[in-house]
Amino acid sequence: MTDDVLERLREQIAAADRQILELVNRRLELVGEIRAHKEAHSVAFFDPGQEERLLARLRELNGGPLSAGGVERLFRELLDRSTYFFGNEAEIVRARRLARVTSTEGLLKAAEVIVATRGSRGSLIISRDGRIRIPRVRPREVVDVTGAGDAYRAGFYAGLARGLDLRRCGILASSVASFVVEKKGTQSNLPTWSQVLRRARRHATF
């Protein structure tokens, strides 16, 4: 003897499972397309601020019974598609907490290269080959640090697009950022390529 109610509920669960599987696979396909596009344009990176906002939105939308921890676990599984991970010190701490790792090197489970910006102490590039310390490229003065992180990434991408090694990419990144902080606003003091190289050459050959 069968229970019609149970049978109907099980059929609904099976249908929901199929939909979940299709949606998760479709999301992974889209993430893969984003990664391929970013790599093709030398802009493949993980932005912890953006991901944290997305995670907060998922928590807000989640009506249960899936727990907040369950949302985070599912989200971490879907994150493992990054090539370059950029973050300042506060963002690195949040990313480590999200990824549940105890060291910055632990983030290499989710990305191939970790780039940690450290303000006046320069930056640190971590890969499976080890650590590379990038010196601060000194600006004439510091007026406004808004946009410095974006400027750093732009310089790093410019180096990647030219086939440069990670150390010189980091120095170019620091050089670009050094111009942006000299004026108020994020785009009020964008340097030319020759200006970037002039400062970068204090620390490496180009």
C-alpha positions in Angstrom: 0.0 0.0 0.0 1.4 3.4 -1.0 1.0 6.7 0.7 -0.1 9.1 -2.0 0.9 12.2 0.0 4.5 10.9 0.6 4.8 9.9 -3.0 3.8 13.3 -4.2 6.2 15.1 -1.9 9.0 12.8 -2.9 8.3 13.6 -6.6 8.4 17.3 -5.8 11.7 16.9 -4.0 13.2 15.0 -6.9 12.0 17.8 -9.3 13.5 20.5 -7.0 16.8 18.5 -6.9 16.9 18.5 -10.6 16.3 22.2 -10.8 19.0 22.9 -8.2 21.5 20.8 -10.1 20.7 22.5 -13.3 21.0 26.0 -11.7 24.3 25.2 -9.9 25.8 23.8 -13.1 24.6 26.8 -15.1 26.1 29.2 -12.5 29.4 27.3 -12.7 29.3 27.7 -16.5 28.7 31.4 -16.2 31.5 31.8 -13.6 33.7 29.9 -16.1 32.8 32.3 -18.9 33.6 35.2 -16.6 36.9 33.7 -15.8 37.8 33.1 -19.4 36.8 36.6 -20.4 38.9 38.1 -17.6 41.9 36.0 -18.4 41.6 36.9 -22.1 41.7 40.6 -21.1 44.2 40.2 -18.2 41.7 41.2 -15.6 41.1 37.9 -13.9 40.8 38.6 -10.2 38.7 38.0 -7.1 37.4 41.1 -5.4 36.6 40.2 -1.7 34.5 43.3 -1.3 32.2 42.4 -4.2 32.0 38.8 -3.1 31.1 39.8 0.5 28.3 42.1 -0.8 27.0 39.2 -2.9 27.2 36.8 0.1 25.3 39.4 2.3 22.6 39.6 -0.4 22.3 35.8 -0.5 21.8 35.7 3.3 19.2 38.4 3.0 17.3 36.5 0.2 17.5 33.2 2.0 14.2 32.4 3.7 15.3 29.1 5.2 15.4 26.4 6.3 18.9 26.5 4.8 21.1 28.0 7.5 23.4 31.0 7.0 26.3 28.6 7.4 24.8 26.5 4.6 24.7 29.5 2.3 28.3 30.3 3.0 29.4 26.7 2.4 27.6 26.6 -0.9 29.0 30.0 -1.8 32.6 28.9 -1.1 32.1 25.9 -3.4 31.1 28.2 -6.2 33.9 30.7 -5.6 36.8 28.4 -6.5 37.3 29.8 -10.0 39.7 32.7 -9.4 43.2 33.3 -10.9 44.2 36.5 -9.1 43.0 37.5 -5.7 43.6 41.2 -4.7 42.8 42.6 -1.3 44.0 45.0 1.3 44.8 43.8 4.8 41.2 44.1 6.1 39.8 42.3 3.0 42.4 39.5 3.3 41.2 38.9 6.9 37.6 38.8 5.8 38.5 36.5 2.9 40.4 34.1 5.2 37.4 34.0 7.4 35.1 33.3 4.5 37.4 30.6 3.1 38.0 29.2 6.6 41.8 29.2 6.3 44.3 30.3 8.9 46.9 31.9 6.7 47.0 34.1 3.6 48.8 31.3 1.8 45.7 29.2 2.5 43.8 31.4 0.0 45.9 29.7 -2.7 43.2 27.0 -2.5 40.9 29.4 -4.3 43.3 31.4 -6.5 46.6 30.9 -8.2 48.1 34.3 -7.1 47.3 36.3 -3.9 48.1 40.0 -4.0 48.0 41.7 -0.6 48.3 45.5 -0.6 49.7 47.0 2.6 49.6 50.8 2.3 52.9 52.5 3.1 54.6 49.0 3.5 54.1 48.2 -0.1 52.5 44.9 -1.2 53.0 41.2 -1.1 52.5 38.7 -3.9 52.0 35.1 -2.9 52.0 32.2 -5.3 52.8 28.5 -5.2 56.4 29.6 -6.0 56.7 31.6 -2.9 56.5 35.3 -1.7 57.5 38.4 -3.6 57.8 41.6 -1.6 56.9 44.7 -3.6 58.3 48.1 -2.4 56.1 51.1 -2.0 56.7 53.5 -4.9 56.7 56.8 -3.1 54.3 59.6 -4.3 55.2 63.3 -4.0 52.5 63.5 -1.3 49.4 61.7 -0.2 46.2 63.6 -0.5 43.4 61.0 -1.0 43.8 57.2 -1.0 40.4 56.7 -2.6 40.8 54.6 -5.7 44.4 53.5 -4.9 43.4 49.8 -5.0 41.7 50.1 -8.4 44.8 52.0 -9.7 47.1 49.2 -8.3 45.1 46.6 -10.1 45.1 48.6 -13.3 48.9 48.8 -13.2 49.2 45.1 -12.4 47.0 44.2 -15.4 49.0 46.4 -17.7 52.1 44.4 -16.7 50.3 41.1 -17.2 49.1 42.3 -20.7 52.8 42.9 -21.6 53.9 39.5 -20.4 55.9 40.8 -17.4 56.8 38.7 -14.4 54.8 39.1 -11.1 57.5 41.2 -9.5 57.5 43.8 -12.2 53.7 43.7 -12.4 53.6 44.6 -8.7 56.0 47.5 -9.1 54.0 48.9 -12.1 50.9 48.5 -9.9 52.5 50.4 -7.1 53.7 53.1 -9.5 50.2 53.8 -10.9 48.8 53.9 -7.4 51.4 56.4 -6.3 50.0 59.0 -8.8 46.4 58.5 -7.9 46.8 59.3 -4.2 48.5 62.6 -5.0 45.2 64.3 -5.9 41.6 64.2 -4.5 39.4 62.0 -6.5 39.9 58.7 -8.2 40.6 59.9 -11.8 42.0 63.4 -11.3 45.7 62.4 -11.5 45.9 59.4 -13.9 49.5 59.1 -15.2 50.8 58.5 -18.7 52.7 55.2 -19.4 56.0 57.1 -19.5 55.3 58.6 -16.1 54.5 55.2 -14.7 57.7 53.7 -16.1 59.8 56.6 -14.8 58.8 55.9 -11.2 58.8 52.1 -11.6 62.4 52.2 -12.9 63.5 53.3 -9.4 62.9 49.7 -8.4 63.3 47.5 -11.5 64.3 47.6 -15.2 61.6 47.9 -17.8 
